[in-house]
Amino acid sequence: MDPPTKRTAETGADIPAHPMSKKSKGTKGWQVAKRGQKLPSGSGPSIEAGDAGIWATCDKNTEGKCTAELRDLFNEYAERIYGSNADVIETPARAGHDEGEVDIEANIRHEIEGLQVPRRTPLFQSVRLEVQCVLFFKTRPPVEPVSFVHGICSDTLNGTLRTRTRCVRRLTPMTMMGKATEKSLDEVGKVVLAPHFHVEGMPPQKFAIRFSSRNHHTLAREAVIKQVADAVGRPHVVDLTKYDALIIVELYKNMCGMSVVGNDFEPLKRYNLAEIHDSRRAAWANQKGPDGE
C-alpha cells in the first residue's frame, strides 16, 4: 500500500487553462491554453478564505462535461439527504412591537413579505481554475463536505446510489480554505483538527497526512507536513498505513485547504468514483462467473 502522503497524478497537472473560442465536443468551452497563456479575470466565483468545498479531478478536456455531471450528482444527493428545500434561505423574522402598539405600515410590509417566494441560493458553486483536469465546487450549509463526499462514495460502492458520471475521477472534500501562508495554515488547522484530536478525554489517535500542491511554489511539502503534525500534537502518533484519521492538505496557488477523513479512505478507493465503479463491475462479473451465469 502506498503511503497516504503520496500524490502523483494530481500534482503533475500544472498547465494553465483558458476558455478557447473554438469548442470541442463535450467540453462546453473548457479548453486548455498553450503554456504561458493567461486566463483572463472574470466575474465568476473564486476560492476565498473561510470557504468550504470539494475538489474534483476529471479526464483531460472534459472539464465542462464533468462540471455538469457533478452539479447534477451533488444536487441530486443533497436533495436525497437534506430535502428539497435545502437551498432556501429563510428571511429572518422582524422584531415585534410592544403589546397594544399598532403599526399599519409594518403589518402591510409583513403581509407582502409573506407572499414573496422564498429566496434560493445554490448549495454548490463551480469555480473555474487555471489548471487542467481539476475542478472546485464551493459549498454552503447544510452541506458538510467530508460527510457529503463520504456518503456519495460509500453509497456508490454498496449500490444504494447509482451515479451517472463518465468523466469524474477523484473527489476531495475541504472543510475549510485559507491563505497559503504558515499563519493561515495554523489558523485553518486549529478549526479543522480540533474536533478530531483536541477533544478532552479522547484516546490517542493514529494519523497520517496526505499532501498535494498545484500551481504553488512557496510552502514546501516537508515544512507543511511538519507544521500540521505539530498542530495535532501529543499523545497522537503518526501511522502511515493503519491510521485512525487521515489529514488531507491541498494547496492551490495562494490558497490552502484542510480536512480530516476516516480510516475507510483506502477501501473507498481514495474517493475515486471511477475506481469505485470499476470495482463494482469487477465484483459483478465475478459473481456471474466465466459463463455469464
Secondary structure, 3 states (H helix, E strand, C coil): CCCCCCCCCCCCCCCCECCCCCCCCCCCCCCECCCCCCCCCCCCCCCCCCCEEEEEEECCCCHHHHHHHHHHHHHHHHHHHHCCCCCEECCCCCCCCCCCCCCHHHHHHHHHHHHCCCEECCCEEEECCCCCCEEEEEECCCCCHHHHHHHHHHHHHHCCCCCCCCCEEEEEEECEEEECCHHHHHHHHHHHHHHHHCCCCCCCCEEEEEEEEECCCCCCHHHHHHHHHHHHCCCCEECCCCCCEEEEEEEECCEEEEEEEECCCCCCHHHEHHHHHHHHHHHHHHHHCCCCC
